[in-house]
């Protein structure tokens, strides 16, 4: 397609009855972290592009489960050309590890759709034989209120006969995966709490340490317990009116707790902490040993000098 491709971005009509159009998209939090990691590593590039893999839930819903970056080159005219060979080779490798995940779309970083987006979308449309989903992520505007700075689009081609004039882009409803593993939830908490990229009004910050994360989680749990205890106490004293729904939720939460003696719980906790510290110690020891070995291999002069010295010593012994 030429650079004069028509591209429109309009909201999805809730009254549309087109069964072939995508309406909902669920994206796993790990995919968000993968895209951001791709952008951070590409220090000399303003935008990055990659492929999205996932499964189709039904005719109007897909679930994005993984992704991989795709290198590209920029022509003198400013057009983006993807490394198609790399993209297809990576997809074949992905199929070997997880054949259920197929190409469902592509991602890029930025705040709006441009002519390059049109050309790339047309390429992925031809790759999968249907309209792909396009995830546009703004790395400088990551907040919980704006869905982590993400926007989802699908497109319909417009034209006369076999000649295409362009695409009509429609927004799709994006939502994060409902089943979050611990590491994914921790990553999202970090994204929500502090910016990972510097801006004009904020300084760059680093990720919190494991012990600090554990302390924050315990403090949040303690605050929630204090809030529940205060609510129950106010209900018993008649200060506030009881809520049956809240009472049932508290009862279910208490019922799910294991019935363990305090002494047994403390002993198990101490044993777990001891095992954890031992694992951390061994990991640091292994890391130090590997770094020391690498440093030794980076000293060829000393090695050569040592060999010459040993040869001289052996020669003297023979004499």
Secondary structure, DSSP 8 states (H G I E B T S, - for coil): --TT-EEEEE---TT---TTS--EEEE-HHHHHHHHHHHHH-TT-S--EEEEEEEEEETTEEEEEEEEE--EEE-TTS-EEE-HHHHHHHHHHHHHH-TT-EEEEEEEESSS--HHHHHHHHHHHHHHTS--EEEEE-TT---TTTGGGEEEEEEEEEEETTEEEEEEEEEEEEEE-SS--HHHHHHHHHHHHS-SS--SSS-------HHHHHHHHHHHHHHHHHHHHHHHHHHHTTSS---HHHHHHHHHHHHTS----HHHHHHHHHHHHHHHHHHHHHHHHHHHHHHHHHHHHT-HHHHHHHHHHHHHHHHHHH-
